């Protein structure tokens, strides 16, 4: 486990407004309770609470990855209408202590799912 610091900064903040995730023309997440994770020089990632995500559109996969700063991620595929996207969603169900604010929340790959600040 690595701890974020000056050489690899990570910040997690609450967004002051509402966000949506859309896939195949449908809103699959809509929340005013998102967390914005900014890690080093990577693009910011929006984490939605599960309660605000259409979980019926997701199916758990066998994929998992490990981040030395956040912990182990589990993945979901997304299916809406006639479109699917394999492993398009990830979650840290038991993140390292410094990342507890994203625990159980869901993030979507921005190149597969439209993520919008809807203010």
C-alpha positions as CSV (number, residue, x, y, z in Angstrom):
1,X,0.0,0.0,0.0
2,X,1.3,3.4,-1.0
3,X,0.2,6.7,0.6
4,X,-0.6,9.7,-1.6
5,X,1.9,12.5,-1.2
6,X,3.8,15.2,-3.1
7,X,5.2,12.7,-5.6
8,X,1.7,11.2,-6.3
9,X,-1.0,13.5,-5.0
10,X,-4.6,12.3,-4.8
11,X,-7.5,14.4,-3.7
12,X,-11.2,13.5,-3.2
13,X,-13.8,16.3,-3.0
14,X,-17.6,16.5,-3.1
15,X,-18.9,18.1,-6.3
16,X,-21.1,21.1,-5.6
17,X,-23.6,20.2,-8.3
18,X,-25.5,17.3,-9.9
19,X,-23.8,14.8,-12.4
20,X,-25.2,12.2,-14.8
21,X,-23.8,9.3,-16.6
22,X,-25.5,8.3,-19.9
23,X,-25.1,5.3,-22.1
24,X,-26.9,4.5,-25.3
25,X,-29.1,7.6,-24.9
26,X,-30.2,6.7,-21.4
27,X,-29.4,8.2,-18.0
28,X,-27.8,5.4,-15.9
29,X,-26.6,7.5,-13.0
30,X,-27.9,10.8,-11.7
31,X,-26.6,12.2,-8.4
32,X,-25.9,15.4,-6.4
33,X,-23.7,13.3,-4.1
34,X,-20.7,12.5,-6.3
35,X,-17.0,12.5,-5.4
36,X,-14.4,13.8,-7.7
37,X,-11.0,12.0,-7.5
38,X,-8.0,13.8,-8.9
39,X,-4.9,11.7,-9.0
40,X,-1.5,13.0,-10.1
41,X,-1.7,14.1,-13.8
42,X,-4.6,11.8,-14.7
43,X,-8.1,13.2,-15.7
44,X,-10.5,13.6,-12.8
45,X,-12.8,10.7,-12.2
46,X,-16.4,11.0,-11.0
47,X,-17.6,8.4,-8.4
48,X,-21.4,7.9,-8.1
49,X,-23.1,6.4,-5.1
50,X,-24.7,3.0,-5.9
51,X,-28.1,4.2,-4.8
52,X,-28.0,6.7,-7.7
53,X,-27.0,4.2,-10.4
54,X,-29.3,2.0,-12.4
55,X,-27.8,-1.2,-11.1
56,X,-30.1,-3.4,-13.3
57,X,-28.0,-2.1,-16.3
58,X,-24.8,-3.5,-14.8
59,X,-23.5,-7.1,-14.5
60,X,-20.5,-8.0,-12.4
61,X,-17.5,-9.5,-14.3
62,X,-14.5,-11.5,-13.2
63,X,-12.1,-8.6,-13.9
64,X,-10.2,-7.1,-11.1
65,X,-7.2,-4.7,-10.9
66,X,-4.9,-3.4,-8.2
67,X,-3.9,0.2,-7.5
68,X,-1.1,0.6,-4.9
69,X,-2.8,3.8,-3.7
70,X,-6.5,2.8,-3.8
71,X,-6.6,-1.0,-3.5
72,X,-8.4,-3.7,-5.5
73,X,-11.1,-2.7,-8.0
74,X,-13.9,-4.9,-9.2
75,X,-15.6,-4.3,-12.6
76,X,-19.1,-4.3,-14.2
77,X,-20.2,-4.5,-17.8
78,X,-22.9,-2.2,-18.9
79,X,-25.9,-3.0,-21.0
80,X,-28.6,-0.7,-22.2
81,X,-30.9,-1.5,-25.1
82,X,-28.9,-3.1,-27.9
83,X,-25.5,-1.8,-26.7
84,X,-23.0,-3.3,-24.2
85,X,-19.7,-2.2,-22.9
86,X,-17.5,-4.8,-21.2
87,X,-15.8,-3.8,-17.9
88,X,-17.0,-0.1,-18.4
89,X,-17.6,0.4,-14.7
90,X,-15.3,-0.1,-11.7
91,X,-15.6,0.2,-7.9
92,X,-13.4,-0.1,-4.9
93,X,-15.4,-2.0,-2.4
94,X,-12.7,-2.1,0.3
95,X,-10.3,0.7,-0.6
96,X,-7.2,1.6,1.5
97,X,-7.9,3.9,4.4
98,X,-6.9,7.1,2.6
99,X,-9.5,6.4,-0.1
100,X,-12.5,5.6,2.1
101,X,-14.5,8.4,0.5
102,X,-14.9,6.3,-2.7
103,X,-15.8,3.1,-0.9
104,X,-18.5,1.3,-2.8
105,X,-19.1,4.1,-5.3
106,X,-19.1,3.5,-9.0
107,X,-17.0,5.1,-11.7
108,X,-17.4,4.9,-15.5
109,X,-14.8,5.0,-18.2
110,X,-15.3,8.5,-19.8
111,X,-14.5,7.1,-23.3
112,X,-17.4,4.7,-23.1
113,X,-20.0,6.5,-21.1
114,X,-21.0,10.2,-21.4
115,X,-20.4,11.9,-18.0
116,X,-22.0,15.2,-17.6
117,X,-22.1,18.1,-15.1
118,X,-25.7,19.0,-15.3
119,X,-25.7,21.8,-12.7
